Structure formats: C-alpha cells, structure tokens
C-alpha cells in the first residue's frame, strides 16, 4: 500500500509551502484534497510568509489563524531578510551564476530546515507534502518519511516557453539557462519522492522524462462548486479576467488575447467590454 493510500484510514500529514495563504477560503481550496484522508491528527502546515502575496491589512498571524480552522497546527517563518527584500535585478544576476535555479536559493533557510526537523521529531508523520519544487531541498530534513512533491506547473517547460517568447537575446539566454537548471532539479528531486503530483495529462507526460510514471499522479485543479455558482444573469456584454499580472503566463495570455481575439469580438459585438483584474499589472 502506497503512502497516500495509507492516509485514507489513518495518518498525519506535514505540509510545507512557500507562503501563508491570505484567506481561509484559499486554505480550504488547498487542503480540501488532503483533510478528508487523515484522522484527527490531521494536517500540520509549516510555511514561509511572503508579505507581497497578502493584503497590507492582513498579517501572517491572521493567515495562520484562518488556516488553523482546517489544520491540526500552523507554523510560519519569514523569508530570510536578504532573500525577501532582494531587488529583482540582483536576484536575476544571482540566478544567472548559481548552479541552481533562483527559486531554490530564494527559499533556502537554515531556520526552516531546523524547524521541520523539530516538527518531525515530535510527531510521527506518515507523509510530508512539499508544495513546490523550490522546497524539495528540505527533503533531507525528513529522509525517512515518504514525501509528495506538488507541481502547480512544470517549471522547466514554463521557462523554456518563456525563452521562446522572449525577443531580447540576453533575456532569452537567461530564461533558457533557468529552464535547464529547473530540468536538472526535476530529474534530481522527483525520484526522491514517493509521489509527484501534476494537474494535467500534458504535464504528466512531460514529467515522465524525469521520473518513472508510477511515481506521477494526476490531480486536476478543482473548484469549490458550493461557493462558485453560475449566475442567472451572466453579466450582459462584459468579460472578466482575474489573475496575477506579474506572472508571465497570465501577462502573455492577455497580450495574445488583446492582439488576436479581442478585435474579432469587438467587431461582432460593439457593446462588449472587458475588465482585467490582478496584482501588479
């Protein structure tokens, strides 16, 4: 029986992620697939706080309190001061010369390593969930516990695609370099995990070049259908796009939409309008 199968009857889960979610509903969305599978010991979350991902009026403690409604315990740590506040251009320069991709040293923390070791020494965890590949470096803190690595997307492919879309030759070289580093990291870390979670069949096939297929599980993205209900009035002639706009795939998608799709829509419907809503447009 695999480590996740055991959790359907009993178990305790350690959950590591790179930032504390800002809202309780987000916590439910992230943990809904895990909480029904564990007993009263439940899910223990250890996370980094990244202030830029939450409203200024919401503190890290507020986030932890919201998550505590769904978890056995929630602990958070600030990112290292030098990493959290490093200017983007300096981070990019460091990423160019580091043997690892930028995300790895951005999330590196001796305090996190020690905290995870202390947490694991005081609790008999059945599985540890790493919520992004940048956190896989902490696998060594819990070497004897089965681990699951979650892929929101495949970073090597994402950065290869970004390189292909880049018109600046120097930036194209930089993104290709990051893609190669992520690919090497995926091939190193994925086999060390009991399971690797992906969200699409395409990503399952891509990750298959780095790890055997029996270590890859497809878990499609879900929606809280109790909260998100279809409206009787669909909103007339209005389109809405919601997404973080300093994330390249979102930015690139909206540029493509405005250049190639929006003109056709406006010719077909003179009343149509669109709102693009997201952080850092």
Buried (B, 14 or more C-beta within 10 A) or exposed (E): EEBBEBBEEEBBBBBBBBBBBBBBEBBBBBBEEBBEBBEEBBBBBBBBBBBEBBEEEBBBEBBBEBBBEBBBBBBBBBBBEEBBEBEEEEBBEBBBEEEBBBBBBBBBBEEBBEBBBEBBEEBEBBBBBBBBBBBBBBBEBBEEBBBBBBBBBBBBBBBBBBBEBBEEEEEBEBBBBBBBBBBBBBBEBBEBBBBBBBBBEEBBEBBBEBBEEEBBBEEEEEEEEEEEEEEEEEEEEEEEBEBEBEEBBBBEEBEEBEEEEBEEEEEEEEEBEBEBEBEEE
